[in-house]
Amino acid sequence: MEVKTAIKNNRSIRKYKDTIVSKDLIKNILESGRLAPSANNKQPWKYMIINDLETKTKLKENKIFKQEFVYKAPTLIICCANSKADSTKGFNKIFDNPYDMRVICDLAISSQNIILRAKELGLGTCYIGWMNRTKIKKILNIPKKYIIPFIITLGYPDEEPNARPRKELNEIIIKN
């Protein structure tokens, strides 16, 4: 599958088959994320794979995610960024930690590689940003230095959502 085709045909999947995603396939997908570019080559991303029922049940009991389908996805990829990874001087303060924006951008680039590779391999994904970040870090024992801006659900799609409307190209270009 060409990258352009993967981009054009990718959809957020919210209904998955019960089929388990193999460890080899997950490693293959994560390898695509590993190869992403990052500011100053810091590679601040870390991924935690959750695919066991016990952990998903614990997350559900603690109401980590608002959307029920998240708990039913075969695999959850917890997307973390090391907010201490980039200490570039003079970066504008946007978040509490002035480097959070940079590492979130790097993580997003890496994660998009993961999503496109998953699409190419016949898997579906969905970005999830609506969660209790404090609780999830505690439950999963994620060190304080990491921020979790989003997670990705992963599995074999059990739905084929239609394309959603997109703005025209001229609507997204700022003219000077």
C-alpha positions in Angstrom: 0.0 0.0 0.0 1.3 3.4 -0.9 1.6 6.0 1.9 -0.8 8.3 0.0 -3.4 5.5 -0.1 -2.9 4.7 3.6 -3.4 8.4 4.5 -6.4 8.7 2.3 -8.1 5.5 3.5 -7.2 5.6 7.2 -10.2 6.0 9.6 -10.5 6.0 13.4 -11.7 2.5 14.3 -13.9 2.1 17.4 -15.0 -1.5 16.9 -12.5 -4.3 16.7 -12.6 -8.1 16.1 -11.6 -10.3 19.1 -8.5 -11.4 17.2 -5.2 -10.9 19.1 -2.5 -8.8 17.4 0.7 -10.9 17.5 3.8 -9.7 19.3 5.7 -9.8 16.1 3.2 -7.6 14.3 3.3 -5.1 17.2 7.1 -5.0 17.1 6.9 -4.4 13.4 4.5 -1.5 13.9 6.6 0.0 16.7 9.7 -0.2 14.5 8.0 2.3 12.2 7.6 4.7 15.2 11.2 4.2 16.2 12.4 5.5 12.8 10.6 8.8 13.1 12.5 12.1 13.2 12.7 14.2 16.4 14.0 17.5 17.5 17.7 17.3 18.1 17.3 13.5 17.6 16.2 13.2 21.2 13.7 10.4 20.4 11.7 11.2 23.5 9.0 8.6 22.9 8.2 5.5 25.0 5.4 3.0 24.3 3.8 0.7 26.7 1.7 -2.2 25.2 -1.4 -3.3 27.1 -3.1 -6.4 25.7 -4.0 -8.4 28.8 -7.6 -8.5 30.2 -6.4 -8.0 33.8 -4.8 -4.6 33.1 -7.7 -3.4 30.9 -10.1 -4.4 33.7 -8.1 -2.4 36.2 -8.1 0.6 33.9 -11.9 0.2 33.5 -12.5 -0.1 37.2 -10.6 3.1 37.7 -12.6 4.9 34.9 -9.4 5.9 33.0 -11.2 6.2 29.7 -14.6 7.8 29.0 -15.2 5.8 25.9 -16.2 2.2 26.5 -14.8 0.8 23.2 -11.2 1.6 24.4 -11.4 -1.3 26.9 -12.6 -3.7 24.2 -9.7 -3.0 21.8 -7.3 -6.0 21.6 -4.3 -3.7 22.2 -3.7 -0.4 23.8 -0.5 1.5 23.0 0.2 4.0 25.8 2.1 6.8 24.2 4.5 8.5 26.5 7.0 11.4 26.0 9.9 12.1 28.2 9.4 15.8 29.1 13.0 15.9 30.4 14.5 14.7 27.0 14.8 18.2 25.4 16.5 21.0 27.2 17.0 23.3 24.2 17.6 26.8 25.5 15.3 29.6 24.5 12.2 27.5 23.5 9.0 29.4 24.1 7.0 28.5 27.2 3.7 26.9 26.0 3.1 24.4 28.8 4.1 24.1 32.4 7.3 22.5 31.2 8.5 24.6 28.2 9.7 21.4 26.5 6.4 19.5 26.6 5.3 20.9 23.3 8.4 19.7 21.5 8.3 16.2 22.9 4.6 15.9 22.2 5.2 16.9 18.6 8.0 14.3 18.3 5.7 11.7 19.9 2.9 12.6 17.5 5.2 12.2 14.5 6.4 8.8 15.7 2.8 7.7 16.5 1.6 8.7 13.0 4.2 6.4 11.6 2.8 3.6 13.8 -0.8 4.4 12.7 0.1 4.4 9.0 2.1 1.2 9.3 -0.8 -0.5 11.1 -3.1 0.6 8.3 -0.7 -0.9 5.7 -0.8 -4.2 7.7 -4.6 -4.4 7.8 -5.0 -3.1 11.3 -7.2 -0.3 12.6 -6.3 2.4 15.2 -7.8 5.3 17.0 -6.1 8.2 18.9 -7.6 8.6 22.4 -6.8 11.8 24.3 -9.8 11.7 26.7 -8.4 10.0 29.8 -7.4 10.4 33.5 -3.7 11.0 33.0 -2.8 11.0 36.7 -4.5 7.7 37.4 -3.2 5.9 34.4 0.4 6.8 35.3 -0.2 5.5 38.8 -1.9 2.3 37.8 0.7 1.4 35.1 3.7 2.6 37.2 4.8 5.1 34.6 7.6 7.3 35.9 6.9 10.9 36.7 9.2 12.3 33.9 6.8 11.0 31.3 3.7 12.7 30.0 0.9 10.8 28.3 -0.8 13.1 25.8 -2.8 10.3 24.1 -3.0 6.5 23.6 -3.7 4.5 20.5 -6.1 1.6 20.3 -5.0 -1.2 17.9 -6.7 -4.2 16.4 -8.3 -5.8 13.4 -11.2 -3.6 12.4 -14.8 -4.8 12.7 -16.3 -1.8 11.0 -15.7 0.3 7.9 -16.5 3.9 8.7 -17.2 6.3 5.9 -14.8 9.1 5.2 -15.6 12.3 7.2 -15.6 15.7 5.4 -12.3 17.5 5.1 -11.7 21.1 4.5 -10.6 22.1 1.0 -6.9 22.8 0.5 -7.5 26.6 0.1 -9.2 26.6 3.5 -6.1 25.4 5.3 -3.5 27.7 3.6 -2.8 31.1 5.2 -2.0 33.5 2.5 0.4 36.4 3.0 
